Amino acid sequence: MDIKNLMTRDPARCTLETSLHDVAQLMIDNDCGCIPVVENDESKTPIGMITDRDIVIRTVAHNKNPLNMIVGEVMTDKVISVTPDTTLEKACELMEKNHIRRLAVTNENNDLVGMLAQADIARSAPEHETAQLVKEVSESNLAMSA
């Protein structure tokens, strides 16, 4: 099964200058916990990711006011991406190896065309693959937290 059959197409995105308030509203409007960060409004090249966890850990937990901050101050600047033709197996391997629950999906020009989340896999993949992915990513995250 290829990623193009599972991914969320044309996902919401933001830029470095997007306010945290606006990105949180994007998360609400799109029922997601992660928004890819692109170079600018014209470019769809991903340069980072911002998650609901990034906002909490890098602002509230440090007694900063998220209403006065922008995405560029708290985002994760590492982007792991796949292409729409990437196999499910390869995508799962990347998630496990990098201890992440989401992948950017880019085309041959490195433009963002989709997002693949662990939840997308859970809805569509065979049960044993989903269970293995959840187990591997969860164990990796637990080990990193200890």
PyMOL commands that place a pseudoatom at each C-alpha (Angstrom):
pseudoatom trace, name=CA, resn=MET, resi=1, chain=A, elem=C, hetatm=0, pos=[0.000, 0.000, 0.000]
pseudoatom trace, name=CA, resn=ASP, resi=2, chain=A, elem=C, hetatm=0, pos=[1.404, 3.403, -0.989]
pseudoatom trace, name=CA, resn=ILE, resi=3, chain=A, elem=C, hetatm=0, pos=[1.271, 6.543, 1.130]
pseudoatom trace, name=CA, resn=LYS, resi=4, chain=A, elem=C, hetatm=0, pos=[-0.834, 8.387, -1.485]
pseudoatom trace, name=CA, resn=ASN, resi=5, chain=A, elem=C, hetatm=0, pos=[-3.783, 6.174, -0.503]
pseudoatom trace, name=CA, resn=LEU, resi=6, chain=A, elem=C, hetatm=0, pos=[-3.491, 6.989, 3.206]
pseudoatom trace, name=CA, resn=MET, resi=7, chain=A, elem=C, hetatm=0, pos=[-2.210, 10.563, 3.483]
pseudoatom trace, name=CA, resn=THR, resi=8, chain=A, elem=C, hetatm=0, pos=[-4.181, 13.703, 4.171]
pseudoatom trace, name=CA, resn=ARG, resi=9, chain=A, elem=C, hetatm=0, pos=[-3.918, 15.698, 0.960]
pseudoatom trace, name=CA, resn=ASP, resi=10, chain=A, elem=C, hetatm=0, pos=[-3.161, 19.431, 0.842]
pseudoatom trace, name=CA, resn=PRO, resi=11, chain=A, elem=C, hetatm=0, pos=[-2.792, 19.829, 4.610]
pseudoatom trace, name=CA, resn=ALA, resi=12, chain=A, elem=C, hetatm=0, pos=[-3.053, 23.115, 6.465]
pseudoatom trace, name=CA, resn=ARG, resi=13, chain=A, elem=C, hetatm=0, pos=[0.314, 24.826, 6.757]
pseudoatom trace, name=CA, resn=CYS, resi=14, chain=A, elem=C, hetatm=0, pos=[1.884, 27.868, 8.348]
pseudoatom trace, name=CA, resn=THR, resi=15, chain=A, elem=C, hetatm=0, pos=[5.078, 29.938, 8.159]
pseudoatom trace, name=CA, resn=LEU, resi=16, chain=A, elem=C, hetatm=0, pos=[7.741, 30.946, 10.667]
pseudoatom trace, name=CA, resn=GLU, resi=17, chain=A, elem=C, hetatm=0, pos=[5.891, 34.223, 11.257]
pseudoatom trace, name=CA, resn=THR, resi=18, chain=A, elem=C, hetatm=0, pos=[2.480, 32.679, 11.989]
pseudoatom trace, name=CA, resn=SER, resi=19, chain=A, elem=C, hetatm=0, pos=[1.324, 33.503, 15.514]
pseudoatom trace, name=CA, resn=LEU, resi=20, chain=A, elem=C, hetatm=0, pos=[0.882, 30.617, 17.934]
pseudoatom trace, name=CA, resn=HIS, resi=21, chain=A, elem=C, hetatm=0, pos=[-2.719, 31.716, 18.359]
pseudoatom trace, name=CA, resn=ASP, resi=22, chain=A, elem=C, hetatm=0, pos=[-3.306, 31.356, 14.606]
pseudoatom trace, name=CA, resn=VAL, resi=23, chain=A, elem=C, hetatm=0, pos=[-1.562, 27.989, 14.392]
pseudoatom trace, name=CA, resn=ALA, resi=24, chain=A, elem=C, hetatm=0, pos=[-3.602, 26.716, 17.349]
pseudoatom trace, name=CA, resn=GLN, resi=25, chain=A, elem=C, hetatm=0, pos=[-6.734, 27.815, 15.497]
pseudoatom trace, name=CA, resn=LEU, resi=26, chain=A, elem=C, hetatm=0, pos=[-5.520, 25.880, 12.428]
pseudoatom trace, name=CA, resn=MET, resi=27, chain=A, elem=C, hetatm=0, pos=[-5.170, 22.812, 14.635]
pseudoatom trace, name=CA, resn=ILE, resi=28, chain=A, elem=C, hetatm=0, pos=[-8.742, 23.233, 15.861]
pseudoatom trace, name=CA, resn=ASP, resi=29, chain=A, elem=C, hetatm=0, pos=[-10.153, 23.920, 12.396]
pseudoatom trace, name=CA, resn=ASN, resi=30, chain=A, elem=C, hetatm=0, pos=[-8.352, 20.903, 10.897]
pseudoatom trace, name=CA, resn=ASP, resi=31, chain=A, elem=C, hetatm=0, pos=[-8.721, 18.568, 13.871]
pseudoatom trace, name=CA, resn=CYS, resi=32, chain=A, elem=C, hetatm=0, pos=[-4.994, 17.875, 14.075]
pseudoatom trace, name=CA, resn=GLY, resi=33, chain=A, elem=C, hetatm=0, pos=[-2.111, 18.289, 16.496]
pseudoatom trace, name=CA, resn=CYS, resi=34, chain=A, elem=C, hetatm=0, pos=[0.612, 19.058, 13.964]
pseudoatom trace, name=CA, resn=ILE, resi=35, chain=A, elem=C, hetatm=0, pos=[0.948, 21.730, 11.292]
pseudoatom trace, name=CA, resn=PRO, resi=36, chain=A, elem=C, hetatm=0, pos=[3.822, 21.716, 8.804]
pseudoatom trace, name=CA, resn=VAL, resi=37, chain=A, elem=C, hetatm=0, pos=[5.846, 24.930, 8.571]
pseudoatom trace, name=CA, resn=VAL, resi=38, chain=A, elem=C, hetatm=0, pos=[6.718, 26.049, 5.037]
pseudoatom trace, name=CA, resn=GLU, resi=39, chain=A, elem=C, hetatm=0, pos=[9.253, 28.623, 3.819]
pseudoatom trace, name=CA, resn=ASN, resi=40, chain=A, elem=C, hetatm=0, pos=[6.670, 31.285, 2.950]
pseudoatom trace, name=CA, resn=ASP, resi=41, chain=A, elem=C, hetatm=0, pos=[3.126, 31.719, 1.667]
pseudoatom trace, name=CA, resn=GLU, resi=42, chain=A, elem=C, hetatm=0, pos=[4.190, 31.055, -1.941]
pseudoatom trace, name=CA, resn=SER, resi=43, chain=A, elem=C, hetatm=0, pos=[6.510, 28.110, -1.256]
pseudoatom trace, name=CA, resn=LYS, resi=44, chain=A, elem=C, hetatm=0, pos=[5.254, 24.774, -0.084]
pseudoatom trace, name=CA, resn=THR, resi=45, chain=A, elem=C, hetatm=0, pos=[8.708, 23.494, 0.907]
pseudoatom trace, name=CA, resn=PRO, resi=46, chain=A, elem=C, hetatm=0, pos=[8.514, 22.210, 4.491]
pseudoatom trace, name=CA, resn=ILE, resi=47, chain=A, elem=C, hetatm=0, pos=[11.150, 23.575, 6.876]
pseudoatom trace, name=CA, resn=GLY, resi=48, chain=A, elem=C, hetatm=0, pos=[9.688, 22.406, 10.170]
pseudoatom trace, name=CA, resn=MET, resi=49, chain=A, elem=C, hetatm=0, pos=[6.726, 21.122, 12.119]
pseudoatom trace, name=CA, resn=ILE, resi=50, chain=A, elem=C, hetatm=0, pos=[4.797, 22.616, 14.987]
pseudoatom trace, name=CA, resn=THR, resi=51, chain=A, elem=C, hetatm=0, pos=[2.804, 20.422, 17.307]
pseudoatom trace, name=CA, resn=ASP, resi=52, chain=A, elem=C, hetatm=0, pos=[0.438, 21.096, 20.145]
pseudoatom trace, name=CA, resn=ARG, resi=53, chain=A, elem=C, hetatm=0, pos=[3.129, 19.552, 22.354]
pseudoatom trace, name=CA, resn=ASP, resi=54, chain=A, elem=C, hetatm=0, pos=[5.750, 22.041, 21.057]
pseudoatom trace, name=CA, resn=ILE, resi=55, chain=A, elem=C, hetatm=0, pos=[3.480, 24.889, 22.094]
pseudoatom trace, name=CA, resn=VAL, resi=56, chain=A, elem=C, hetatm=0, pos=[2.947, 23.531, 25.604]
pseudoatom trace, name=CA, resn=ILE, resi=57, chain=A, elem=C, hetatm=0, pos=[6.512, 22.372, 26.296]
pseudoatom trace, name=CA, resn=ARG, resi=58, chain=A, elem=C, hetatm=0, pos=[8.311, 25.383, 24.831]
pseudoatom trace, name=CA, resn=THR, resi=59, chain=A, elem=C, hetatm=0, pos=[6.007, 28.115, 26.087]
pseudoatom trace, name=CA, resn=VAL, resi=60, chain=A, elem=C, hetatm=0, pos=[3.643, 27.326, 28.929]
pseudoatom trace, name=CA, resn=ALA, resi=61, chain=A, elem=C, hetatm=0, pos=[6.087, 24.995, 30.698]
pseudoatom trace, name=CA, resn=HIS, resi=62, chain=A, elem=C, hetatm=0, pos=[8.699, 27.786, 30.580]
pseudoatom trace, name=CA, resn=ASN, resi=63, chain=A, elem=C, hetatm=0, pos=[6.258, 30.417, 31.819]
pseudoatom trace, name=CA, resn=LYS, resi=64, chain=A, elem=C, hetatm=0, pos=[6.190, 32.212, 28.454]
pseudoatom trace, name=CA, resn=ASN, resi=65, chain=A, elem=C, hetatm=0, pos=[3.050, 33.731, 27.000]
pseudoatom trace, name=CA, resn=PRO, resi=66, chain=A, elem=C, hetatm=0, pos=[2.192, 31.822, 23.803]
pseudoatom trace, name=CA, resn=LEU, resi=67, chain=A, elem=C, hetatm=0, pos=[-0.116, 34.655, 22.723]
pseudoatom trace, name=CA, resn=ASN, resi=68, chain=A, elem=C, hetatm=0, pos=[2.964, 36.836, 22.190]
pseudoatom trace, name=CA, resn=MET, resi=69, chain=A, elem=C, hetatm=0, pos=[4.980, 34.262, 20.242]
pseudoatom trace, name=CA, resn=ILE, resi=70, chain=A, elem=C, hetatm=0, pos=[5.337, 33.013, 16.686]
pseudoatom trace, name=CA, resn=VAL, resi=71, chain=A, elem=C, hetatm=0, pos=[5.843, 29.550, 15.202]
pseudoatom trace, name=CA, resn=GLY, resi=72, chain=A, elem=C, hetatm=0, pos=[9.533, 30.147, 14.464]
pseudoatom trace, name=CA, resn=GLU, resi=73, chain=A, elem=C, hetatm=0, pos=[10.240, 30.459, 18.192]
pseudoatom trace, name=CA, resn=VAL, resi=74, chain=A, elem=C, hetatm=0, pos=[8.942, 27.022, 19.174]
pseudoatom trace, name=CA, resn=MET, resi=75, chain=A, elem=C, hetatm=0, pos=[8.741, 24.747, 16.126]
pseudoatom trace, name=CA, resn=THR, resi=76, chain=A, elem=C, hetatm=0, pos=[10.741, 21.610, 15.535]
pseudoatom trace, name=CA, resn=ASP, resi=77, chain=A, elem=C, hetatm=0, pos=[13.029, 22.315, 12.603]
pseudoatom trace, name=CA, resn=LYS, resi=78, chain=A, elem=C, hetatm=0, pos=[13.643, 18.703, 11.640]
pseudoatom trace, name=CA, resn=VAL, resi=79, chain=A, elem=C, hetatm=0, pos=[11.386, 17.477, 8.839]
pseudoatom trace, name=CA, resn=ILE, resi=80, chain=A, elem=C, hetatm=0, pos=[11.233, 13.818, 7.904]
pseudoatom trace, name=CA, resn=SER, resi=81, chain=A, elem=C, hetatm=0, pos=[9.448, 13.389, 4.603]
pseudoatom trace, name=CA, resn=VAL, resi=82, chain=A, elem=C, hetatm=0, pos=[8.361, 10.719, 2.164]
pseudoatom trace, name=CA, resn=THR, resi=83, chain=A, elem=C, hetatm=0, pos=[6.894, 10.790, -1.320]
pseudoatom trace, name=CA, resn=PRO, resi=84, chain=A, elem=C, hetatm=0, pos=[3.358, 9.732, -2.226]
pseudoatom trace, name=CA, resn=ASP, resi=85, chain=A, elem=C, hetatm=0, pos=[4.773, 6.527, -3.733]
pseudoatom trace, name=CA, resn=THR, resi=86, chain=A, elem=C, hetatm=0, pos=[6.597, 5.503, -0.556]
pseudoatom trace, name=CA, resn=THR, resi=87, chain=A, elem=C, hetatm=0, pos=[5.427, 2.152, 0.738]
pseudoatom trace, name=CA, resn=LEU, resi=88, chain=A, elem=C, hetatm=0, pos=[3.625, 1.825, 4.019]
pseudoatom trace, name=CA, resn=GLU, resi=89, chain=A, elem=C, hetatm=0, pos=[6.416, -0.389, 5.297]
pseudoatom trace, name=CA, resn=LYS, resi=90, chain=A, elem=C, hetatm=0, pos=[9.078, 2.251, 4.552]
pseudoatom trace, name=CA, resn=ALA, resi=91, chain=A, elem=C, hetatm=0, pos=[6.972, 5.006, 6.146]
pseudoatom trace, name=CA, resn=CYS, resi=92, chain=A, elem=C, hetatm=0, pos=[6.521, 2.912, 9.294]
pseudoatom trace, name=CA, resn=GLU, resi=93, chain=A, elem=C, hetatm=0, pos=[10.268, 2.259, 9.417]
pseudoatom trace, name=CA, resn=LEU, resi=94, chain=A, elem=C, hetatm=0, pos=[10.958, 6.012, 9.235]
pseudoatom trace, name=CA, resn=MET, resi=95, chain=A, elem=C, hetatm=0, pos=[8.460, 6.758, 12.007]
pseudoatom trace, name=CA, resn=GLU, resi=96, chain=A, elem=C, hetatm=0, pos=[9.977, 4.081, 14.229]
pseudoatom trace, name=CA, resn=LYS, resi=97, chain=A, elem=C, hetatm=0, pos=[13.585, 5.076, 13.507]
pseudoatom trace, name=CA, resn=ASN, resi=98, chain=A, elem=C, hetatm=0, pos=[12.936, 8.789, 14.113]
pseudoatom trace, name=CA, resn=HIS, resi=99, chain=A, elem=C, hetatm=0, pos=[10.503, 8.322, 17.027]
pseudoatom trace, name=CA, resn=ILE, resi=100, chain=A, elem=C, hetatm=0, pos=[7.781, 10.362, 15.332]
pseudoatom trace, name=CA, resn=ARG, resi=101, chain=A, elem=C, hetatm=0, pos=[4.061, 9.980, 14.709]
pseudoatom trace, name=CA, resn=ARG, resi=102, chain=A, elem=C, hetatm=0, pos=[3.781, 12.091, 11.544]
pseudoatom trace, name=CA, resn=LEU, resi=103, chain=A, elem=C, hetatm=0, pos=[5.575, 12.435, 8.205]
pseudoatom trace, name=CA, resn=ALA, resi=104, chain=A, elem=C, hetatm=0, pos=[5.445, 15.230, 5.647]
pseudoatom trace, name=CA, resn=VAL, resi=105, chain=A, elem=C, hetatm=0, pos=[4.651, 14.011, 2.146]
pseudoatom trace, name=CA, resn=THR, resi=106, chain=A, elem=C, hetatm=0, pos=[6.452, 15.920, -0.603]
pseudoatom trace, name=CA, resn=ASN, resi=107, chain=A, elem=C, hetatm=0, pos=[6.538, 15.721, -4.381]
pseudoatom trace, name=CA, resn=GLU, resi=108, chain=A, elem=C, hetatm=0, pos=[9.581, 15.703, -6.697]
pseudoatom trace, name=CA, resn=ASN, resi=109, chain=A, elem=C, hetatm=0, pos=[9.954, 19.503, -6.227]
pseudoatom trace, name=CA, resn=ASN, resi=110, chain=A, elem=C, hetatm=0, pos=[9.979, 19.104, -2.423]
pseudoatom trace, name=CA, resn=ASP, resi=111, chain=A, elem=C, hetatm=0, pos=[6.553, 20.795, -2.219]
pseudoatom trace, name=CA, resn=LEU, resi=112, chain=A, elem=C, hetatm=0, pos=[4.288, 19.681, 0.594]
pseudoatom trace, name=CA, resn=VAL, resi=113, chain=A, elem=C, hetatm=0, pos=[1.422, 17.637, -0.859]
pseudoatom trace, name=CA, resn=GLY, resi=114, chain=A, elem=C, hetatm=0, pos=[0.243, 15.751, 2.207]
pseudoatom trace, name=CA, resn=MET, resi=115, chain=A, elem=C, hetatm=0, pos=[0.745, 14.516, 5.741]
pseudoatom trace, name=CA, resn=LEU, resi=116, chain=A, elem=C, hetatm=0, pos=[0.808, 10.961, 6.981]
pseudoatom trace, name=CA, resn=ALA, resi=117, chain=A, elem=C, hetatm=0, pos=[-0.054, 10.417, 10.631]
pseudoatom trace, name=CA, resn=GLN, resi=118, chain=A, elem=C, hetatm=0, pos=[0.027, 7.315, 12.758]
pseudoatom trace, name=CA, resn=ALA, resi=119, chain=A, elem=C, hetatm=0, pos=[-3.758, 7.690, 12.937]
pseudoatom trace, name=CA, resn=ASP, resi=120, chain=A, elem=C, hetatm=0, pos=[-4.006, 7.490, 9.126]
pseudoatom trace, name=CA, resn=ILE, resi=121, chain=A, elem=C, hetatm=0, pos=[-2.158, 4.192, 9.244]
pseudoatom trace, name=CA, resn=ALA, resi=122, chain=A, elem=C, hetatm=0, pos=[-4.342, 2.936, 12.093]
pseudoatom trace, name=CA, resn=ARG, resi=123, chain=A, elem=C, hetatm=0, pos=[-7.494, 3.616, 10.066]
pseudoatom trace, name=CA, resn=SER, resi=124, chain=A, elem=C, hetatm=0, pos=[-6.321, 1.865, 6.919]
pseudoatom trace, name=CA, resn=ALA, resi=125, chain=A, elem=C, hetatm=0, pos=[-3.419, -0.483, 7.468]
pseudoatom trace, name=CA, resn=PRO, resi=126, chain=A, elem=C, hetatm=0, pos=[-3.593, -4.128, 8.462]
pseudoatom trace, name=CA, resn=GLU, resi=127, chain=A, elem=C, hetatm=0, pos=[-4.056, -4.545, 12.209]
pseudoatom trace, name=CA, resn=HIS, resi=128, chain=A, elem=C, hetatm=0, pos=[-0.671, -6.179, 12.831]
pseudoatom trace, name=CA, resn=GLU, resi=129, chain=A, elem=C, hetatm=0, pos=[1.210, -3.329, 11.096]
pseudoatom trace, name=CA, resn=THR, resi=130, chain=A, elem=C, hetatm=0, pos=[-0.658, -0.712, 13.105]
pseudoatom trace, name=CA, resn=ALA, resi=131, chain=A, elem=C, hetatm=0, pos=[-0.001, -2.508, 16.377]
pseudoatom trace, name=CA, resn=GLN, resi=132, chain=A, elem=C, hetatm=0, pos=[3.698, -2.851, 15.593]
pseudoatom trace, name=CA, resn=LEU, resi=133, chain=A, elem=C, hetatm=0, pos=[4.041, 0.836, 14.662]
pseudoatom trace, name=CA, resn=VAL, resi=134, chain=A, elem=C, hetatm=0, pos=[2.275, 2.053, 17.801]
pseudoatom trace, name=CA, resn=LYS, resi=135, chain=A, elem=C, hetatm=0, pos=[4.399, -0.268, 19.938]
pseudoatom trace, name=CA, resn=GLU, resi=136, chain=A, elem=C, hetatm=0, pos=[7.711, 0.787, 18.367]
pseudoatom trace, name=CA, resn=VAL, resi=137, chain=A, elem=C, hetatm=0, pos=[7.047, 4.546, 18.434]
pseudoatom trace, name=CA, resn=SER, resi=138, chain=A, elem=C, hetatm=0, pos=[5.649, 4.397, 21.973]
pseudoatom trace, name=CA, resn=GLU, resi=139, chain=A, elem=C, hetatm=0, pos=[8.585, 2.383, 23.285]
pseudoatom trace, name=CA, resn=SER, resi=140, chain=A, elem=C, hetatm=0, pos=[11.006, 4.791, 21.621]
pseudoatom trace, name=CA, resn=ASN, resi=141, chain=A, elem=C, hetatm=0, pos=[9.265, 7.800, 23.139]
pseudoatom trace, name=CA, resn=LEU, resi=142, chain=A, elem=C, hetatm=0, pos=[9.203, 6.201, 26.592]
pseudoatom trace, name=CA, resn=ALA, resi=143, chain=A, elem=C, hetatm=0, pos=[12.921, 5.448, 26.415]
pseudoatom trace, name=CA, resn=MET, resi=144, chain=A, elem=C, hetatm=0, pos=[13.628, 9.038, 25.337]
pseudoatom trace, name=CA, resn=SER, resi=145, chain=A, elem=C, hetatm=0, pos=[11.586, 10.407, 28.278]
pseudoatom trace, name=CA, resn=ALA, resi=146, chain=A, elem=C, hetatm=0, pos=[13.416, 8.361, 30.905]
for i in range(1, 146): cmd.bond("trace and resi %d" % i, "trace and resi %d" % (i + 1))
show_as sticks, trace
zoom trace
